[in-house]
Amino acid sequence: MKVVVWHGVGGLRLDDVPDPKIEQLTGAVIRLIASAICGTDLHFVRGTFTGMKAGIILGHEDIGIIEQLGPMVRNFDVGDRVVVCSTIACGTCSYCRAGYYAQCDNANPNGLSAGTSFFGGPADTGPVNGLQAERARIPPMPRPRWSRCRRKNQVKRLEHVFQMHGQPVKGVDCAAMDGILSEAKEIMGDCDGPKVRDAAMLSAAQAVEHYEITRYGSLIAYAEELRRPDCAGVLRQTLEEEKATDNKKLTQIAESRVNSRAA
């Protein structure tokens, strides 16, 4: 595929590179349909921004269509049109939960004091290859802050339930989910060959879905015991979405081809 590569001050080239591929559980590959040229890109070309490494793909303001998804990516589908933000964020640290995505604690692989991580930047921002390309791999962690209606709806439902009880909304880390993801990484490391790894990835993805299904199921049961069918109805919408992801997507993929290939 064709990409715009920085080779030095004043040195931009349209290079041919291999197409990107999914590498981990929560990655994605998108086909770019529009890419902006930022003033920051001009600084790179002119040499007024230091720290660039020759060979980095430029670009960090883009619109694309999802072509591939890691099996643990939720709330997105192949074919979705997405906007990829310039900055990269984990979405789970305290700064991200507060909406300060550029201050993310986890996105920059150079450490907490390295500053904001963004696509197509100098060494101290990652570096992470940019998006002025025919296709791009969206890294699994850090991941970009891209918008999607269904995910927003799930958050809004939870906020609505808090409001119905007159309680403030707050987010906390989930040790159980962290354990499931840690186990998934360990299993992935023990797999021999891509076919077995694909099956393991799907199994890990379903473990996440099953955990969320049980949590929402318990919340609905509590709401019904408290005679709050209004809250139960709101939560049930998300429960049905999680069940659909597990049964209609992950199970179908596993049973149709992935498990048999791994065997």
C-alpha positions as a Markdown table, in Angstrom:
| # | Residue | x | y | z |
|---|---|---|---|---|
| 1 | Met | 0.0 | 0.0 | 0.0 |
| 2 | Lys | 1.0 | 3.6 | -0.4 |
| 3 | Val | 2.0 | 5.8 | 2.6 |
| 4 | Val | 3.5 | 9.3 | 3.2 |
| 5 | Val | 6.8 | 8.8 | 5.0 |
| 6 | Trp | 9.1 | 11.4 | 6.6 |
| 7 | His | 12.7 | 10.7 | 5.6 |
| 8 | Gly | 14.2 | 13.9 | 6.9 |
| 9 | Val | 13.8 | 17.7 | 6.8 |
| 10 | Gly | 12.2 | 18.5 | 3.5 |
| 11 | Gly | 12.2 | 14.9 | 2.6 |
| 12 | Leu | 8.7 | 13.4 | 2.1 |
| 13 | Arg | 8.2 | 10.3 | 0.0 |
| 14 | Leu | 5.3 | 8.2 | -1.2 |
| 15 | Asp | 6.5 | 4.7 | -0.2 |
| 16 | Asp | 5.2 | 1.2 | -0.7 |
| 17 | Val | 4.9 | -0.8 | 2.6 |
| 18 | Pro | 3.1 | -4.1 | 3.5 |
| 19 | Asp | -0.6 | -3.8 | 4.4 |
| 20 | Pro | -1.1 | -3.7 | 8.2 |
| 21 | Lys | -2.5 | -6.7 | 10.1 |
| 22 | Ile | -4.3 | -7.3 | 13.4 |
| 23 | Glu | -1.6 | -8.1 | 16.0 |
| 24 | Gln | -3.4 | -8.3 | 19.3 |
| 25 | Leu | -6.8 | -8.8 | 20.9 |
| 26 | Thr | -8.1 | -5.2 | 20.7 |
| 27 | Gly | -6.5 | -3.8 | 17.5 |
| 28 | Ala | -8.2 | -2.7 | 14.3 |
| 29 | Val | -7.3 | -2.0 | 10.7 |
| 30 | Ile | -9.0 | 0.8 | 8.9 |
| 31 | Arg | -9.1 | 1.9 | 5.3 |
| 32 | Leu | -8.6 | 5.7 | 5.2 |
| 33 | Ile | -10.9 | 7.7 | 3.1 |
| 34 | Ala | -9.8 | 11.2 | 4.2 |
| 35 | Ser | -6.7 | 12.6 | 5.9 |
| 36 | Ala | -6.1 | 16.2 | 6.9 |
| 37 | Ile | -2.7 | 17.9 | 6.8 |
| 38 | Cys | -2.1 | 19.5 | 10.2 |
| 39 | Gly | 0.2 | 22.5 | 10.9 |
| 40 | Thr | 2.2 | 20.1 | 13.0 |
| 41 | Asp | 3.0 | 18.0 | 9.8 |
| 42 | Leu | 4.4 | 21.2 | 8.2 |
| 43 | His | 6.7 | 21.7 | 11.2 |
| 44 | Phe | 8.0 | 18.2 | 10.7 |
| 45 | Val | 8.7 | 18.9 | 7.1 |
| 46 | Arg | 10.4 | 22.2 | 7.7 |
| 47 | Gly | 12.5 | 20.9 | 10.7 |
| 48 | Thr | 11.0 | 23.3 | 13.2 |
| 49 | Phe | 9.9 | 20.3 | 15.4 |
| 50 | Thr | 12.7 | 18.1 | 16.7 |
| 51 | Gly | 12.9 | 14.5 | 17.5 |
| 52 | Met | 11.5 | 13.0 | 14.3 |
| 53 | Lys | 12.8 | 9.5 | 13.2 |
| 54 | Ala | 13.3 | 8.8 | 9.6 |
| 55 | Gly | 10.8 | 6.3 | 8.3 |
| 56 | Ile | 7.7 | 7.4 | 10.4 |
| 57 | Ile | 4.4 | 7.5 | 8.5 |
| 58 | Leu | 2.8 | 11.0 | 9.0 |
| 59 | Gly | -0.8 | 11.9 | 9.6 |
| 60 | His | -3.0 | 12.1 | 12.7 |
| 61 | Glu | -6.5 | 13.5 | 11.6 |
| 62 | Asp | -8.5 | 11.0 | 9.6 |
| 63 | Ile | -11.7 | 9.4 | 8.7 |
| 64 | Gly | -11.8 | 5.7 | 7.7 |
| 65 | Ile | -13.8 | 2.5 | 7.4 |
| 66 | Ile | -13.1 | -0.5 | 9.6 |
| 67 | Glu | -11.8 | -3.5 | 7.6 |
| 68 | Gln | -10.6 | -5.7 | 10.4 |
| 69 | Leu | -11.2 | -6.0 | 14.1 |
| 70 | Gly | -9.5 | -7.9 | 16.9 |
| 71 | Pro | -12.0 | -10.3 | 18.6 |
| 72 | Met | -12.0 | -8.4 | 21.9 |
| 73 | Val | -13.1 | -5.1 | 20.2 |
| 74 | Arg | -16.7 | -4.3 | 21.3 |
| 75 | Asn | -19.3 | -1.9 | 20.0 |
| 76 | Phe | -17.7 | -1.6 | 16.6 |
| 77 | Asp | -18.3 | -3.6 | 13.4 |
| 78 | Val | -16.4 | -4.1 | 10.2 |
| 79 | Gly | -17.8 | -1.5 | 7.8 |
| 80 | Asp | -18.3 | 1.2 | 10.4 |
| 81 | Arg | -17.1 | 4.7 | 9.4 |
| 82 | Val | -15.0 | 6.1 | 12.2 |
| 83 | Val | -13.2 | 9.4 | 13.1 |
| 84 | Val | -9.7 | 8.8 | 14.5 |
| 85 | Cys | -8.6 | 11.4 | 16.9 |
| 86 | Ser | -5.0 | 12.7 | 16.7 |
| 87 | Thr | -4.1 | 11.9 | 20.3 |
| 88 | Ile | -4.0 | 8.4 | 21.6 |
| 89 | Ala | -5.6 | 7.3 | 24.9 |
| 90 | Cys | -6.2 | 4.1 | 26.8 |
| 91 | Gly | -9.8 | 5.2 | 27.8 |
| 92 | Thr | -9.5 | 3.6 | 31.3 |
| 93 | Cys | -7.1 | 5.7 | 33.4 |
| 94 | Ser | -8.3 | 8.4 | 35.8 |
| 95 | Tyr | -7.5 | 11.2 | 33.2 |
| 96 | Cys | -9.3 | 9.4 | 30.4 |
| 97 | Arg | -12.4 | 8.7 | 32.6 |
| 98 | Ala | -12.4 | 12.5 | 33.5 |
| 99 | Gly | -12.3 | 13.4 | 29.8 |
| 100 | Tyr | -8.7 | 14.6 | 29.7 |
| 101 | Tyr | -7.5 | 12.1 | 27.0 |
| 102 | Ala | -4.4 | 14.1 | 26.0 |
| 103 | Gln | -3.2 | 13.5 | 29.6 |
| 104 | Cys | -3.5 | 9.7 | 29.4 |
| 105 | Asp | -1.2 | 7.9 | 31.9 |
| 106 | Asn | -0.9 | 4.8 | 29.7 |
| 107 | Ala | -0.8 | 5.8 | 26.1 |
| 108 | Asn | 2.8 | 6.9 | 25.7 |
| 109 | Pro | 5.2 | 3.9 | 25.8 |
| 110 | Asn | 8.0 | 6.3 | 26.9 |
| 111 | Gly | 6.5 | 6.7 | 30.4 |
| 112 | Leu | 4.3 | 9.0 | 32.4 |
| 113 | Ser | 6.5 | 12.1 | 32.0 |
| 114 | Ala | 6.8 | 11.7 | 28.2 |
| 115 | Gly | 3.7 | 13.7 | 27.5 |
| 116 | Thr | 0.9 | 13.2 | 24.9 |
| 117 | Ser | 1.1 | 10.3 | 22.5 |
| 118 | Phe | -0.2 | 10.9 | 19.0 |
| 119 | Phe | -0.1 | 9.3 | 15.5 |
| 120 | Gly | 2.8 | 10.2 | 13.2 |
| 121 | Gly | 4.8 | 12.2 | 15.7 |
| 122 | Pro | 8.4 | 12.4 | 17.0 |
| 123 | Ala | 10.2 | 9.8 | 19.1 |
| 124 | Asp | 9.0 | 11.1 | 22.4 |
| 125 | Thr | 5.3 | 10.7 | 21.4 |
| 126 | Gly | 5.7 | 6.9 | 20.9 |
| 127 | Pro | 6.4 | 7.0 | 18.1 |
| 128 | Val | 3.3 | 5.5 | 16.4 |
| 129 | Asn | 3.0 | 5.3 | 12.6 |
| 130 | Gly | 0.5 | 7.9 | 11.3 |
| 131 | Leu | -2.6 | 7.8 | 9.1 |
| 132 | Gln | -1.6 | 9.4 | 5.8 |
| 133 | Ala | -1.9 | 6.0 | 4.2 |
| 134 | Glu | -4.3 | 3.7 | 2.3 |
| 135 | Arg | -4.7 | 1.6 | 5.4 |
| 136 | Ala | -3.6 | 1.9 | 9.1 |
| 137 | Arg | -3.4 | -0.3 | 12.1 |
| 138 | Ile | -5.0 | 1.2 | 15.1 |
| 139 | Pro | -2.9 | 0.0 | 18.1 |
| 140 | Pro | -4.5 | -2.2 | 20.7 |
| 141 | Met | -3.0 | -0.3 | 23.7 |
| 142 | Pro | -2.8 | 2.6 | 23.5 |
| 143 | Arg | -6.0 | 3.0 | 21.5 |
| 144 | Pro | -7.5 | 6.1 | 19.8 |
| 145 | Arg | -10.5 | 7.9 | 21.2 |
| 146 | Trp | -12.9 | 7.3 | 18.4 |
| 147 | Ser | -16.6 | 7.9 | 18.7 |
| 148 | Arg | -19.4 | 5.3 | 18.4 |
| 149 | Cys | -23.1 | 5.6 | 19.0 |
| 150 | Arg | -23.7 | 2.3 | 20.8 |
| 151 | Arg | -20.9 | 2.7 | 23.3 |
| 152 | Lys | -22.1 | 6.2 | 24.2 |
| 153 | Asn | -25.7 | 4.8 | 24.6 |
| 154 | Gln | -24.4 | 2.2 | 27.1 |
| 155 | Val | -22.7 | 4.8 | 29.2 |
| 156 | Lys | -25.7 | 7.1 | 29.0 |
| 157 | Arg | -27.9 | 4.2 | 30.3 |
| 158 | Leu | -25.7 | 3.7 | 33.3 |
| 159 | Glu | -25.7 | 7.4 | 34.0 |
| 160 | His | -29.5 | 7.5 | 33.7 |
| 161 | Val | -29.8 | 4.7 | 36.3 |
| 162 | Phe | -27.6 | 6.6 | 38.7 |
| 163 | Gln | -29.8 | 9.7 | 38.2 |
| 164 | Met | -33.0 | 7.6 | 38.7 |
| 165 | His | -31.6 | 6.7 | 42.2 |
| 166 | Gly | -30.4 | 10.3 | 42.9 |
| 167 | Gln | -26.8 | 9.2 | 43.1 |
| 168 | Pro | -23.6 | 10.8 | 41.7 |
| 169 | Val | -22.0 | 9.0 | 38.7 |
| 170 | Lys | -18.5 | 7.7 | 39.2 |
| 171 | Gly | -16.2 | 5.2 | 37.5 |
| 172 | Val | -13.8 | 2.7 | 39.2 |
| 173 | Asp | -11.3 | 0.2 | 38.0 |
| 174 | Cys | -12.6 | -3.4 | 37.7 |
| 175 | Ala | -10.1 | -5.9 | 39.2 |
| 176 | Ala | -12.1 | -8.9 | 37.8 |
| 177 | Met | -11.9 | -7.5 | 34.2 |
| 178 | Asp | -8.2 | -6.8 | 34.7 |
| 179 | Gly | -7.7 | -10.4 | 35.7 |
| 180 | Ile | -9.6 | -11.7 | 32.6 |
| 181 | Leu | -7.4 | -9.6 | 30.3 |
| 182 | Ser | -4.3 | -10.6 | 32.1 |
| 183 | Glu | -5.2 | -14.3 | 31.7 |
| 184 | Ala | -5.9 | -13.6 | 28.0 |
| 185 | Lys | -2.4 | -12.2 | 27.5 |
| 186 | Glu | -0.9 | -15.3 | 29.2 |
| 187 | Ile | -2.9 | -17.7 | 27.0 |
| 188 | Met | -1.9 | -15.8 | 23.9 |
| 189 | Gly | 1.7 | -16.2 | 24.9 |
| 190 | Asp | 1.3 | -20.0 | 25.1 |
| 191 | Cys | -0.2 | -20.5 | 21.7 |
| 192 | Asp | 1.7 | -22.0 | 18.8 |
| 193 | Gly | 0.8 | -20.7 | 15.4 |
| 194 | Pro | -1.7 | -18.1 | 14.3 |
| 195 | Lys | -4.7 | -20.5 | 13.9 |
| 196 | Val | -4.5 | -21.6 | 17.5 |
| 197 | Arg | -4.0 | -18.0 | 18.6 |
| 198 | Asp | -7.1 | -16.9 | 16.7 |
| 199 | Ala | -9.2 | -19.5 | 18.7 |
| 200 | Ala | -7.6 | -18.3 | 21.9 |
| 201 | Met | -8.4 | -14.7 | 21.1 |
| 202 | Leu | -12.0 | -15.5 | 20.6 |
| 203 | Ser | -12.2 | -17.5 | 23.8 |
| 204 | Ala | -10.8 | -14.6 | 25.7 |
| 205 | Ala | -13.2 | -12.2 | 24.0 |
| 206 | Gln | -16.1 | -14.4 | 25.1 |
| 207 | Ala | -14.8 | -14.5 | 28.6 |
| 208 | Val | -15.2 | -10.7 | 28.7 |
| 209 | Glu | -18.7 | -10.8 | 27.3 |
| 210 | His | -19.8 | -13.5 | 29.7 |
| 211 | Tyr | -18.5 | -11.5 | 32.6 |
| 212 | Glu | -20.5 | -8.4 | 31.5 |
| 213 | Ile | -23.6 | -10.5 | 30.9 |
| 214 | Thr | -23.5 | -11.9 | 34.5 |
| 215 | Arg | -22.9 | -8.4 | 35.9 |
| 216 | Tyr | -25.8 | -6.8 | 34.0 |
| 217 | Gly | -28.0 | -9.9 | 34.8 |
| 218 | Ser | -27.3 | -9.4 | 38.5 |
| 219 | Leu | -28.0 | -5.7 | 38.4 |
| 220 | Ile | -31.3 | -6.3 | 36.6 |
| 221 | Ala | -32.3 | -8.9 | 39.3 |
| 222 | Tyr | -31.4 | -6.4 | 42.1 |
| 223 | Ala | -33.5 | -3.7 | 40.4 |
| 224 | Glu | -36.5 | -6.0 | 40.1 |
| 225 | Glu | -36.2 | -7.0 | 43.8 |
| 226 | Leu | -36.2 | -3.3 | 44.7 |
| 227 | Arg | -39.3 | -2.9 | 42.6 |
| 228 | Arg | -37.6 | -0.7 | 40.1 |
| 229 | Pro | -38.7 | -2.1 | 36.7 |
| 230 | Asp | -37.8 | 1.3 | 35.1 |
| 231 | Cys | -34.1 | 0.7 | 36.0 |
| 232 | Ala | -34.3 | -2.9 | 35.1 |
| 233 | Gly | -35.6 | -2.0 | 31.6 |
| 234 | Val | -32.8 | 0.4 | 31.0 |
| 235 | Leu | -30.1 | -2.1 | 32.0 |
| 236 | Arg | -31.8 | -4.9 | 30.0 |
| 237 | Gln | -31.1 | -3.0 | 26.8 |
| 238 | Thr | -27.4 | -3.2 | 27.3 |
| 239 | Leu | -27.7 | -6.9 | 28.4 |
| 240 | Glu | -29.3 | -7.8 | 25.2 |
| 241 | Glu | -26.5 | -6.0 | 23.2 |
| 242 | Glu | -23.9 | -8.0 | 25.1 |
| 243 | Lys | -25.7 | -11.2 | 24.4 |
| 244 | Ala | -26.0 | -10.4 | 20.8 |
| 245 | Thr | -22.2 | -9.8 | 20.6 |
| 246 | Asp | -21.5 | -13.1 | 22.3 |
| 247 | Asn | -24.0 | -15.3 | 20.5 |
| 248 | Lys | -24.5 | -13.8 | 17.1 |
| 249 | Lys | -20.9 | -12.6 | 16.4 |
| 250 | Leu | -18.2 | -14.3 | 18.5 |
| 251 | Thr | -19.8 | -17.8 | 18.7 |
| 252 | Gln | -20.7 | -17.7 | 15.0 |
| 253 | Ile | -17.1 | -16.8 | 14.0 |
| 254 | Ala | -15.7 | -19.5 | 16.3 |
| 255 | Glu | -18.0 | -22.3 | 15.2 |
| 256 | Ser | -18.0 | -21.4 | 11.5 |
| 257 | Arg | -14.2 | -21.4 | 10.9 |
| 258 | Val | -11.8 | -20.4 | 13.7 |
| 259 | Asn | -12.2 | -23.5 | 16.0 |
| 260 | Ser | -12.0 | -26.0 | 13.2 |
| 261 | Arg | -8.9 | -24.4 | 11.8 |
| 262 | Ala | -7.2 | -24.4 | 15.2 |
| 263 | Ala | -8.1 | -28.1 | 15.6 |
